[in-house]
Amino acid sequence: MDAEQESGTSNALVYSDKNWNADQWQGGFIEITSATGAGQVRTISGNTSNSITVSPNWTTPPASDSQYQVFERSAYRAMFFKGSEDYGVATSGSSTTLVDTSKSWAVNAWQGGGLAIVDGSGAEPSWYSIVNNDSHTITVHSPFGTTPDDTSRYVIVKELLWDREVPPRVMSQIVRLFPQIHGGYQQVCQSSIDTVSSTLSAQLDLVQESYIKIPAMFRRRGLAGKADALMPNMVNSLIANGKIVIPKPFGPVDGGADVFETEMSARIPGDGEVFVDDWDDYHRDYGEIHCGTNVRRSMPMLWWWF
């Protein structure tokens, strides 16, 4: 959202013509894009119907000529990680540190985790290993390509899930980089899925309602162009004793819930789904739950194939 504001204070921006929902922008970011205060980026701590409160305070409060842009929290969600996640805007940095004076982290709470700068100065599709942290400073193992400053938006996670070829991602990086890296391969895969669906529908007299569509992302492997699952592929699951054991997708988290898990649960009948972490055991070796498990079953009494 781009707009011009009417007035500002040391920690707020006011636009009387707006009618936002209370705290709809909370946790997101606001950037002054031109005129008074241009270049400043802040985390949004809350909003009313016509004002946005930021943290930390503006260095230069916006004025009536200030142009601004708001980014929702969902623009910077991480994927493929375990444990805690945090995010914000740096206040300063050095070759191996990122400082955010608005934070009050426990000492070494992020040690061994990863940090990504996802927008602003130093933004790049790389994760940096965290050596240690104090209440508001993160120290990383390798020097940043560009020193973080007060435009640098970052995400930190407790435990990275390193993949074979594609490092853990932040959603904004997936949106920005995925088309560049993989081209139209998602559409190629979808076309193949549609072809199989059409064949099954024609030969088994199925309708679209017969299919359960679930989130998935793919990447091309090798010259043969075989499709690998970029995220743990939830279709490769195991059904037994009224339960469906599903690979945990490690998707973006919203309100503490994995959005891919939530979507999967909403699309399958009943409430017998169990999500299991198979990243190291199967996913890294090009398989999932169904590939590495088996179930002893009783043959049905009826000759179902007639």
N, C-alpha and C positions, 0 to 999 in steps of 0.2 A: 504494500500500500504506500503510495507516494502522495504527499500533501504539503501545503503550507500552513504553518501554525499561526495563532494569533498572539500568544504571549508565552512567557516561560519564567520559571524560578530557578533557584540553585539546584533543584532536584526534580523538576517537573516540566511538562510541556502541556499547554492548554489550547484547545480548539473548540469553541462554543457550539459550532454547527454539527459536531459529531454526536452520535447516539450509540456508543459502544455498549456491549454487555459488561457488567462489572467483572474485572480481572480476566477478560478474554485474551489479553495480550501478556498476562503474567508469565514470567519465565522466558519470554522472547527477548528480542533485541531491537533497539531503535538506533538509527544512524541519522545524523544531521548531514544532509547531502550537499547543501550549498548555502551561501550567505552567512549570517551570523552563526558562529559555532560549528562551521562546516568541518567534517572529518571526525567528529566525536561519535563514538559508539558506546552505548551503555546497555546493561541488562535491565529489563523492565521488572520492577518489583511489584507493580500493580497498576490498575487503572480504574477510573470511574467512567461515567457515560461520556465525558468530554475532556479528560486529562489523563496523562500517563506519568507515573512516578518512576524514577530511575535510581540505580545504585551502581557505583558511587555517584556523588553529585557531579553536575556538569563543571568542567573547567571554565568554559564560557557559556553562560546561560543562553538558550535560544531566544530570539526576538521575533517580531512580527514578520520579518522577511525570511525566516529560516525555513528551508525545505527539508523534509524528513521522510524516512522510509522505515516501516515496521516489518520485522521478520518474526513469524510465529516460532514458538519453541520447537515445533515439529520439523523445522528446517534443519535442525542439528541434532538428530538422534543417532546414536551409535548402533551398529550391528555387530554380531559375532564376538561377543564378550561375555564374561561371567562376573558376577558380583556387582559392586556399586558403580554408578556413573555420576559425573558432575560436569558442569559446563559454565562458561562465563566469558567475560571480556578481560583481557590482561590490562593492568595499569602500567606495567613496564616490563623489561626483561633484559637478558644478557645473552651471550652466545650459547649458554647451557641452562638458563633459568627463565621461568615465566612467573611473574608476580601478579597477584590479584588481591589488592588490599581489602576487598569486600569480603573475603573468605576467612573462615576460622577453622581450618582443618585440624584434625588430630595429627600429631607428629608421626610421620611415616605411614599415615593411613593409605597412601597411594603407592608406597614402595613396591617395585616389581610390576607395576601396571603400565599403562601406556597413555600418551598424550598426543593429540592431533590438533593442529591449527587449521581450522576449516574455512576461515574467511578473514579478510583483512591482511595486514602485513604478515608475511611468512606463510600464508596459506599454501598447502601442497598436499598431494595424496600420500602422505607418509605418517607413520606412527613413530614416536620416540619413546624408548624405554625409560621409565622413571626410576632414578637412583634413590631419591629420598624427597621428603617435603617437610616444611614446618607449617605454621598456621596459615600462611598465605603465599608461600613460594614453592614452586616445583622445580627440582633439578633433574635434568635428563642426561642420559649417558653420552649421546653424540651431539655435537654442535648443531644448532638450528641453521637451516639454509639462509634465513633472514631473521635478524633479531626481532622478537616480538615487541610490539608497542601497544598503545592504547586503542588501536583499531583491530587488534588480533582476537578473533573469536576462537575459542578452544573447547575441546571435549576431552575429559580424562575418564579412563575406565580402570577397574581394579585388576582384571585379568584378561589379557588378549587371547583370542583363539587364532593362533597363526595357521594359515592355510598353506597348501602346497605352492600355489602360484599367486593367488590374490590375497593381499593382506587384509586384516579387518577393516571395515569401512565405516564411515559416517554417512548417514542418509543423504546429506547435501552433496557429498562426494560421489555417491552412487548416481544421483540425478545428473550431476555435472559430467562425470567421467565415464559412466557405463556406456553411453552411446559411442564415445570416442574409442574405448577399448574394444568393445564387442560389436560395434556397428549395428546392423539390423538382425543380429543373430537371434534375439528374442522373438522377432517376428517369424524368422525361419522355423524356429522350434514350434511356435504356435501354429504355423501352417501345417507342420507334420502332425501335430496333435489333432487339428481339425480334420485332416485326411483320415486318420484312424477313426475318429469319432463318426465321420460320415459313413465309413465302411461298416462299422458296427451297427449303426442305426439302420442301414439298409438291409443287412443280413439277419439281424436279430430283432427287427421291428421295434427299435428303441426310439424314444423321444428325448428332447433336450433335458427334460426333467429327470431323466434316468441317470444323468451324470452329476457328480459332485465336483465342482470346480474349486481348486484350492491354490493358494499362492505358491509360486515357484520361480526361481531364476536359474538360468543356464549359462554355460560358457562352452566354447568350442575347444576340443582337445585334439591336438595333432593335425596332421595333414588330412586325415580321413574325415575330419569335421565331426567326430562323435560328440554328442551333447553330454557334458558333465553337469551335475548339480552344483551351482555356486553355493547355495545354502542347503543345509540338510533337507533332503526331499521327503516331504511328509507323506507322499503317496506310497512310498516304500516302507510299509508298516506291517504289523502282525496282528491278526484278529484271532482271539482265543478266549473261550469261557466268558463271552459277553463283553470282553474288553477289546479295545484297539490300542496297541502300543505304537506310538508315533515318534519319529525322530524329533528331538527338540530343535526348532529352526533357528534359535538365537536371533530373532528379528528385533526391530526397534522397540523400545519399551515406552509405554505411555501409562502414567499413573501406576507404575509398578507391574504392569501386565505386558507380556509380549504380544504385539498386535497381530503377528502371524498365528500364534497359538489361539488367540481370541477368535480370529476369523475362521480357523479350522474348526474349533469347537462349535461355532455357530452354524456351520454347514453340515455337520454330521449328526445323524439322529441319536437320541439318547444322551447319556452322560457318562459313558464308560471309557472315555479317552484317557490315556496315560502318556505323558510326554517324557521321553528318556534321552539323556545326553549320550549320543553315539559318535560325537565328533572325532575323538581320537581312535576309538575302536573300529569304526566302520567308515565314517564319512571321509576321513583322510585317505582311505584306501579304495575310494571310488565305490563305496557301497553304503547301505543303510540297514535299518533294523531287520527287514525281511531277508536281506542277503546273508545275515549271520545267525539266523535263528531257525528253529523248526519246531513243529508241534506234532505229537502223536495223536492221530484222529481215528475215530471209528468210522468204518464205511457205512453209508446210509443203507437202510433196508430196502429202499426202493431203487429200481434201476432208472435213475434220473436221466440217463442219456437217451432213453427212448421217448 
